[in-house]
C-alpha cells in the first residue's frame, strides 16, 4: 500500500469525520502542534529509555503514557467521535506533578530554561505544549482536553526541575541585571 494518497496535493486534508478542510484550518494547526509536541517528547524519551536508573525508567513510562494520550487528543481535535481525554487523565498528571514537586527544592525565583540536554528538552516540550494549548483554544477544543494540555505544560516544567535535581545540577535563576 502506498503512503501517498495525493488527496492533499491542493492544500486540503480530511478530518476524521470525513470533512475536507484547508491544511491551515485551526483544527489542523492544533493537532499538528500536538503532533509536534509528541515528537519532541519522543526525543526527550530517548534520553530516559536507555537509563537503568529506576527514576528515569519511571519517567520513561510516564512519557510513553503521555504520548498515547496525545494521540487520543489528536483524534479528538480531528473531529473523531467519542471521549478521548478523561478527568482521570488530568488527575494522573497531577499525581505525577505533586510527587516530583515534593522531591525538588522550594523554588525561590523565576528559572531560566537551561541545564543539561535532558532538562533543556523538558523545557522545549513545555513551550511547544503551551503553543499547542493556544492552538487548541483557537480550535475550540473540549474543556477536558484544554485542562489536560494546561496541566501537561506544568508537568514538563516540574519534570525539568526534577531532572535537574536527579542530575544534581544547580538551577539557574533569572537575574534582571546581570553583567558578564
N, C-alpha and C positions, 0 to 999 in steps of 0.2 A: 504494500500500500504506500502510495506517495505521501510525503509530509505536506506537500503544497497542494492547495485546492484552487488557487487562482481567483477565489471569490473576493479576496481583499485587495486585488490589484488596482482598484479605483478609489481606495481610501475608505472603504466601508468594511464593517465586520458584523457578525451576528452575536446578539446576546443569547444567553442560554434558553430564553423563551422563544427564540427564532426571529425576534425583531432585528431588522437591519439598521445600524446606526453608523455615523461617522466615527472614524478611529480617534477623532478628537472629542467625542462625546464625554460629558463629565463622568459617566459610569465607567467608560473605558479608561479614562485617565485615573479614576480611583482604583480600579482593580489592577491596572498596570503598575501603579505606585505600590500597591500591596505586594504585587509580584516582585518588584524591585527589592522591597524590604525583605521578602523571603529569600532572595538570592544573597543579600548581604548577611542574613542570618546563617545561611549555608556556609559562607566564608568564615564567619565567626565560629560556627560549629566545627570547622576543620581544625581550629586551634584547640578545641576541647576534647574531640573524639579520640585522639591518639594518646591522651594522658591516662596514666594509671592511677592518678590521684582520685580518691573517692568523691571529693567535692567537684572536681572537673567532670567526672563521669555523670554526676547528678545534673550539672548544668547542661551537659550534652543531651541528656534525656529530656530536660525541660525545653531546650531549643527545638528538638525534634517534634515535641508535642505542639509547640508554638507554630512551627512550620505547617503542620497538618491543619491547625485551626485557621491559619491564614489562607490555606487553600479553600477551606469552608467559606471564609469571608469573601474570597474571590467569586465563588459560586453565587453567594447571596448578592454581591454587587452586580453580577452578570444577569440578575433577574431570574435565577433558578428558584422554583417554588420550594418552600419548606423553611424550617427554622435551622439555621446553620451555626449560630453562636448563641450560647445559653448563659444565663446568670451564673451557673456553676463554673463556667469557663473563667468568668471575671473573678469569682471567688478564689479559684485556683491560683491565678496570678497574684492576688492579694496575699494569699498564704505564703507564696514564694518571696514576695517583696518583703513582707514582715519578717520572715525568717532571716533573710540576708541583712535587712536593716538592723536587726538585733545583734548582728555579729560585727558590724563595722563601727569605727569610732563615730562619735557625735560630729555632725557636720557643723563647722564654725563659720563658713562663708560660702560665696559662690566658687565653684570649682571649674577650672579650665578643662576642656575636653582633650586631655593629653595623658600620656603614660606609655605603658608597653603597647605592643601591637594588638594584643587581645583587648586591652582597655579601650584603645582608640577604635577598634572595630565595634565595641559596645556603643560607643558614642555615635558612630556613623549609623548604626541601627536605630538608635534613639532619634536622631534628627530626620532620617528617612521616615520613621514611624510618625513623627509629627507632621511631615508633609502629607503622608497618606491620610492622616486624620483630617487635614484641611480639605483634601480632595473628596473624602467621604462626606464631609459636611456639604460641599457643593453638590454632591450626588444625592443628597437627602437619604443617606444610609439609615438603616434601622437603629433605633436608640441603643439597643443592646450591643450592636457592633461598634458604635461610637464609644461607648463606655469601655469596651474591650480594648480598642486601639489606644484610647487615652491611658488606660492602665498599663498597656504594653510599653508605652514610652517610659512610664515610671519604672517598670521592670528593668528596662535597659539602662536607665540612669543608676539604679541601685546595683545592678549587675556590674557596671563599670567600677563602682566603689568597692563591691565585693571582690572583684578580680584584683583590684589594687591592693586590697587587704590580704588576699591569699598570696599574692606575689611579694608581700612585704615592701611595697613601694610607698613613697610619700605622695600624698595628694597635693596638687598644685593649686593654690587658691588665687583667684583673680585679685590683682592689686591695681587700683585706679592709677596711681602714679608710680611707675617703675622705671628705673634707669638701667642702662646696660653698661 
